[in-house]
């Protein structure tokens, strides 16, 4: 039996943009797409209320208003799928506004090909369905495990990724978060598409980082692991506020029974907060003198921070 097509509603006052997106998606052999066009608010509202679409592609500028107005006024009530915002000109302020309004992704017009658009759509739908099925779960019983390298380049991310995937295969509900303030290898290792990342979340005030905000920057991997990758935008490379780390951990515990944190090898207050909130810390090192010495120094750092969390050595 043929799989049902993915039903897309594109809300855009420029027909040429609809034609382009329709051509991109219908050019794919699998999955099949059905793309419907709504040229304005009046055409979009009955379609939204009908609940017949799997995902919504919304123009940021719509009839002189913001497509986010449509999201806030109508899409939050009655929609049955995620929302992707399209714009001709992106900015960090627009990113923040989109996240806070409930968008699953934010894409630049003319900067995306068929394969990338397909991946973002499918990951957005998967993440939305996961969030819907997990809403209401309690955070009690969620274990938090942090991995940190004795020094850089020992393979900490590989360890965190492998354990997360293995735990998910055993039926655990796993969230995996890369808490590096700069570039990380997690997205490449898991072959995840360009999407929201930690940088988008850290632009928010800590008081606005909750389970809902976190779910918008998470990508669901094929293994079932829900992932937040390190910042990809150079503008987001900066020291992480410990209050943000605290808020992220609390939010992640609401929809997981195992939270895995991939920490950078650095003596930062953000790391200190993550270690304090962990139930176990895996200190990753290699079988060579410099790595062993670095592990000893790292343990001394933990002692100076008064970290009482159990720490185990993971030799790679």
Backbone torsions as a table, in degrees:
resi	resn	phi	psi	omega
1	UNK	NA	132.8	-179.2
2	UNK	-68.7	142.9	178.4
3	UNK	-68.3	148.0	177.3
4	UNK	-66.9	143.5	178.6
5	UNK	-69.6	155.4	172.7
6	UNK	-82.5	122.3	-174.6
7	UNK	-94.7	119.1	-175.0
8	UNK	-114.4	132.9	170.4
9	UNK	-109.3	118.1	177.6
10	UNK	-102.9	122.7	-177.6
11	UNK	-110.3	104.3	-172.2
12	UNK	-157.6	134.3	-178.3
13	UNK	-84.6	2.0	178.6
14	UNK	-110.4	108.4	-176.4
15	UNK	-61.8	-31.4	-179.0
16	UNK	-64.4	-33.5	176.7
17	UNK	-67.4	-41.3	177.0
18	UNK	-61.5	-44.5	-179.3
19	UNK	-60.0	-43.0	-179.7
20	UNK	-63.3	-48.6	-179.4
21	UNK	-63.9	-40.9	178.6
22	UNK	-61.3	-42.7	178.5
23	UNK	-64.8	-40.3	179.1
24	UNK	-61.0	-48.9	-173.8
25	UNK	-74.9	-38.4	-179.2
26	UNK	-77.7	-9.4	175.8
27	UNK	-76.4	-15.0	-179.1
28	UNK	-79.8	137.7	177.1
29	UNK	-73.2	-43.9	178.0
30	UNK	-141.8	140.1	-8.0
31	UNK	-74.3	167.7	176.8
32	UNK	-84.2	144.3	179.6
33	UNK	-122.9	143.5	168.0
34	UNK	-118.7	116.0	-175.1
35	UNK	-111.7	123.9	178.8
36	UNK	-114.2	147.5	-175.5
37	UNK	-111.3	133.9	169.7
38	UNK	-123.0	121.8	-170.7
39	UNK	-85.0	-11.9	-177.8
40	UNK	-162.1	-178.5	-179.0
41	UNK	-58.5	-44.7	-174.8
42	UNK	-61.2	-39.4	178.8
43	UNK	-76.0	-29.7	-174.6
44	UNK	-76.6	-39.3	-171.9
45	UNK	-58.0	-50.1	178.6
46	UNK	-63.1	-32.0	177.5
47	UNK	-66.4	-41.9	179.0
48	UNK	-63.6	-46.7	-177.8
49	UNK	-67.0	-23.2	178.7
50	UNK	-72.6	-19.6	176.0
51	UNK	62.2	32.9	-175.3
52	UNK	-98.4	2.1	-172.5
53	UNK	-116.1	148.6	-179.2
54	UNK	-86.9	-24.6	-177.6
55	UNK	-158.5	155.4	-176.9
56	UNK	-124.2	126.6	174.0
57	UNK	-105.0	116.5	-170.2
58	UNK	-121.8	129.7	177.2
59	UNK	-71.1	136.4	-179.8
60	UNK	-65.8	-38.6	176.8
61	UNK	-104.1	114.2	-173.5
62	UNK	-134.4	108.5	178.9
63	UNK	56.1	39.7	179.7
64	UNK	78.5	-0.1	177.8
65	UNK	-115.9	179.1	177.9
66	UNK	-94.0	137.5	174.4
67	UNK	-60.9	-21.2	176.7
68	UNK	-68.7	-25.9	174.2
69	UNK	-62.2	-40.4	178.0
70	UNK	-64.4	-42.5	179.1
71	UNK	-60.0	-48.5	-177.0
72	UNK	-70.0	-38.6	-173.1
73	UNK	-82.7	-36.1	-171.7
74	UNK	-124.2	-42.7	-173.6
75	UNK	-68.1	-27.3	177.7
76	UNK	-71.1	-17.3	-179.6
77	UNK	-118.8	101.4	174.7
78	UNK	109.6	-17.0	-179.3
79	UNK	-72.3	154.0	-178.5
80	UNK	-121.0	22.4	-178.3
81	UNK	-163.9	173.7	-178.2
82	UNK	-75.3	168.8	-179.2
83	UNK	-123.2	131.3	172.8
84	UNK	-112.7	128.5	179.8
85	UNK	-94.2	130.4	175.4
86	UNK	-106.6	140.8	176.5
87	UNK	-148.0	156.9	176.8
88	UNK	-86.0	-21.8	-177.0
89	UNK	-141.2	113.0	-179.1
90	UNK	-90.5	157.6	175.2
91	UNK	-155.6	160.6	178.7
92	UNK	-62.8	-37.2	-180.0
93	UNK	-63.6	-39.4	178.4
94	UNK	-67.2	-39.2	176.3
95	UNK	-55.2	-49.9	-177.5
96	UNK	-62.2	-44.5	-179.6
97	UNK	-61.6	-40.8	-179.9
98	UNK	-64.2	-44.8	179.7
99	UNK	-61.2	-48.6	-176.7
100	UNK	-65.6	-23.9	-179.9
101	UNK	-86.5	-11.2	175.8
102	UNK	108.3	10.7	178.9
103	UNK	-70.7	147.0	177.4
104	UNK	-87.6	-26.4	-179.3
105	UNK	-158.8	164.4	-175.9
106	UNK	-139.3	117.1	-174.1
107	UNK	-124.6	147.0	177.0
108	UNK	-89.9	131.7	177.9
109	UNK	-62.2	139.7	177.4
110	UNK	76.9	-1.1	-178.0
111	UNK	-112.6	13.1	-176.0
112	UNK	-131.9	138.5	176.7
113	UNK	-99.4	178.8	-174.6
114	UNK	-61.7	-44.1	-176.4
115	UNK	-65.9	-43.3	-179.5
116	UNK	-66.7	-43.2	178.7
117	UNK	-61.6	-41.3	177.6
118	UNK	-60.4	-45.5	-179.4
119	UNK	-63.0	-45.1	-179.0
120	UNK	-63.1	-41.2	178.8
121	UNK	-62.3	-48.4	-176.8
122	UNK	-66.8	-40.2	177.6
123	UNK	-67.4	-36.5	177.9
124	UNK	-63.9	-43.3	178.5
125	UNK	-64.5	-44.1	179.5
126	UNK	-61.6	-44.2	179.8
127	UNK	-65.7	-37.8	179.2
128	UNK	-66.1	-44.1	179.6
129	UNK	-64.8	-38.7	178.2
130	UNK	-63.3	-44.0	179.8
131	UNK	-63.2	-41.5	-180.0
132	UNK	-63.0	-41.5	-177.3
133	UNK	-73.6	-24.1	-176.1
134	UNK	-99.1	-8.6	-178.6
135	UNK	-59.3	137.1	179.1
136	UNK	96.2	-11.7	177.2
137	UNK	-65.0	145.4	178.6
138	UNK	-88.2	153.3	-179.8
139	UNK	-82.2	-15.2	179.4
140	UNK	-58.9	136.7	179.2
141	UNK	92.7	-1.3	177.8
142	UNK	-84.4	121.4	176.8
143	UNK	-92.0	140.0	179.5
144	UNK	-114.4	121.5	-178.7
145	UNK	-121.8	127.2	178.3
146	UNK	-109.5	142.3	174.8
147	UNK	-120.0	132.1	179.3
148	UNK	-140.3	140.3	-179.2
149	UNK	-84.0	143.7	174.6
150	UNK	-62.2	-31.6	173.2
151	UNK	-152.4	169.4	-178.5
152	UNK	-67.2	148.8	174.2
153	UNK	82.8	14.6	-179.4
154	UNK	-90.3	-4.7	177.6
155	UNK	95.1	29.9	-178.6
156	UNK	-60.4	-42.6	-179.4
157	UNK	-62.7	-41.3	178.3
158	UNK	-60.2	-41.5	178.1
159	UNK	-62.4	-48.3	-178.9
160	UNK	-61.3	-43.7	-179.5
161	UNK	-64.1	-46.9	-177.5
162	UNK	-63.2	-41.1	179.2
163	UNK	-68.2	-40.0	178.8
164	UNK	-62.0	-46.9	-179.8
165	UNK	-64.7	-40.9	179.0
166	UNK	-63.8	-42.7	179.3
167	UNK	-65.3	-39.3	178.1
168	UNK	-63.7	-36.3	179.1
169	UNK	-65.1	-22.2	178.5
170	UNK	-92.1	7.0	175.9
171	UNK	96.1	4.5	178.1
172	UNK	-76.7	148.4	174.3
173	UNK	-91.2	103.0	-168.6
174	UNK	-110.4	133.2	168.9
175	UNK	-115.5	135.0	-177.2
176	UNK	-124.3	121.2	-175.2
177	UNK	-126.5	126.0	175.2
178	UNK	-89.7	110.8	-176.5
179	UNK	-96.7	29.7	174.7
180	UNK	-76.0	139.5	177.2
181	UNK	-79.9	-6.3	179.5
182	UNK	-131.8	-161.7	-175.1
183	UNK	-63.8	144.7	177.7
184	UNK	-133.2	172.4	-175.6
185	UNK	-99.9	-1.7	-172.0
186	UNK	-62.3	-43.9	-178.3
187	UNK	-60.1	-42.0	179.6
188	UNK	-68.8	-42.0	-178.5
189	UNK	-63.0	-37.0	-179.0
190	UNK	-93.3	-1.3	180.0
191	UNK	54.4	50.4	-179.5
192	UNK	-91.0	146.7	-179.9
193	UNK	-75.5	164.5	174.3
194	UNK	-61.6	128.2	-173.1
195	UNK	-158.7	-170.9	170.9
196	UNK	-60.4	152.6	177.3
197	UNK	-143.1	-172.0	-177.3
198	UNK	-58.1	-34.8	-179.2
199	UNK	-58.1	-41.7	179.4
200	UNK	-63.0	-37.0	-179.2
201	UNK	-71.7	-39.5	-176.0
202	UNK	-72.1	-11.9	174.5
203	UNK	-72.9	-15.7	-178.8
204	UNK	-82.2	153.9	169.7
205	UNK	-65.7	139.4	-178.9
206	UNK	-50.8	-32.5	-178.2
207	UNK	-70.1	-14.8	178.2
208	UNK	-98.0	-0.2	178.4
209	UNK	-89.0	102.3	178.5
210	UNK	-130.9	-173.6	-176.7
211	UNK	-60.4	-35.6	-179.2
212	UNK	-68.9	-46.1	178.8
213	UNK	-63.0	-39.7	179.7
214	UNK	-64.3	-40.2	-177.9
215	UNK	-62.0	-27.7	-177.9
216	UNK	-73.9	-23.5	179.8
217	UNK	-102.0	2.6	179.3
218	UNK	-88.5	144.0	174.1
219	UNK	-116.3	133.0	179.4
220	UNK	-89.4	117.1	178.6
221	UNK	-76.7	159.2	-179.1
222	UNK	-60.2	-22.5	178.3
223	UNK	-75.6	-13.5	-175.6
224	UNK	102.7	-12.0	179.1
225	UNK	-70.4	134.1	175.9
226	UNK	-95.1	125.0	-165.1
227	UNK	-122.4	139.2	166.5
228	UNK	-119.8	118.2	-177.6
229	UNK	-92.0	165.0	-179.8
230	UNK	-66.7	160.8	-179.6
231	UNK	-57.5	137.9	177.1
232	UNK	-102.9	-18.1	-177.5
233	UNK	-92.3	125.8	-178.7
234	UNK	-56.0	-33.1	-179.1
235	UNK	-63.9	-18.6	-178.7
236	UNK	-95.8	1.1	-179.9
237	UNK	-77.6	99.5	-179.6
238	UNK	-160.8	165.7	-178.6
239	UNK	-60.6	138.4	-177.2
240	UNK	-88.8	132.3	177.5
241	UNK	-69.0	125.0	178.4
242	UNK	-55.9	-30.6	178.3
243	UNK	-64.9	-33.6	175.9
244	UNK	-66.9	-42.0	178.4
245	UNK	-59.7	-45.6	179.7
246	UNK	-59.4	-44.8	-179.1
247	UNK	-66.8	-39.6	179.7
248	UNK	-63.4	-45.6	-179.0
249	UNK	-63.2	-45.0	179.1
250	UNK	-62.0	-41.9	179.7
251	UNK	-66.6	-41.9	-177.8
252	UNK	-65.7	-32.4	-179.0
253	UNK	-67.6	-18.7	-177.3
254	UNK	-69.9	-27.5	-174.7
255	UNK	-125.8	31.0	179.8
256	UNK	-150.0	155.7	169.4
257	UNK	-108.9	-4.4	171.7
258	UNK	-143.0	119.5	177.3
259	UNK	-110.9	123.0	179.9
260	UNK	-113.8	126.1	-179.9
261	UNK	-110.3	128.2	176.2
262	UNK	-101.0	107.5	-173.0
263	UNK	-100.3	147.5	176.3
264	UNK	-74.6	158.1	177.7
265	UNK	-85.0	86.2	-178.9
266	UNK	-160.2	153.5	179.4
267	UNK	-92.2	76.2	-177.2
268	UNK	-114.6	157.4	176.8
269	UNK	-67.2	-28.2	176.4
270	UNK	-64.5	-45.0	176.4
271	UNK	-61.8	-42.7	179.8
272	UNK	-57.3	-45.7	179.2
273	UNK	-63.2	-43.5	179.7
274	UNK	-61.5	-42.0	-179.9
275	UNK	-67.0	-38.7	178.5
276	UNK	-63.8	-31.9	-177.7
277	UNK	-89.1	-3.2	-175.9
278	UNK	-86.9	154.3	174.8
279	UNK	-93.1	-21.2	177.8
280	UNK	-155.9	145.7	177.7
281	UNK	-122.7	126.8	174.5
282	UNK	-100.1	115.5	179.3
283	UNK	-95.0	110.7	-171.8
284	UNK	-91.7	128.3	179.2
285	UNK	-146.5	165.9	179.3
286	UNK	-105.1	165.0	179.1
287	UNK	-84.5	62.2	176.5
288	UNK	-148.8	156.3	-167.9
289	UNK	-58.0	-45.8	-177.7
290	UNK	-62.8	-39.2	179.8
291	UNK	-67.9	-40.5	179.1
292	UNK	-65.3	-42.3	177.4
293	UNK	-62.6	-41.1	178.4
294	UNK	-63.3	-36.1	178.5
295	UNK	-65.0	-40.1	177.7
296	UNK	-62.0	-44.1	179.9
297	UNK	-65.7	-35.7	178.8
298	UNK	-66.2	-40.3	177.3
299	UNK	-63.0	-36.8	177.6
300	UNK	-65.5	-37.1	176.2
301	UNK	-62.4	-45.0	177.8
302	UNK	-57.5	-41.8	-179.7
303	UNK	-63.7	-40.5	179.8
304	UNK	-66.7	-27.8	176.8
305	UNK	-83.5	-4.3	-177.4
306	UNK	60.1	43.2	176.4
307	UNK	-79.2	116.2	-179.2
308	UNK	-99.2	-2.0	178.5
309	UNK	-63.6	137.4	176.5
310	UNK	-58.5	136.2	-179.6
311	UNK	-121.7	130.6	177.5
312	UNK	-122.6	143.2	178.7
313	UNK	-84.5	135.2	176.1
314	UNK	-119.1	108.0	-176.5
315	UNK	-94.0	125.5	-177.5
316	UNK	-114.1	NA	NA
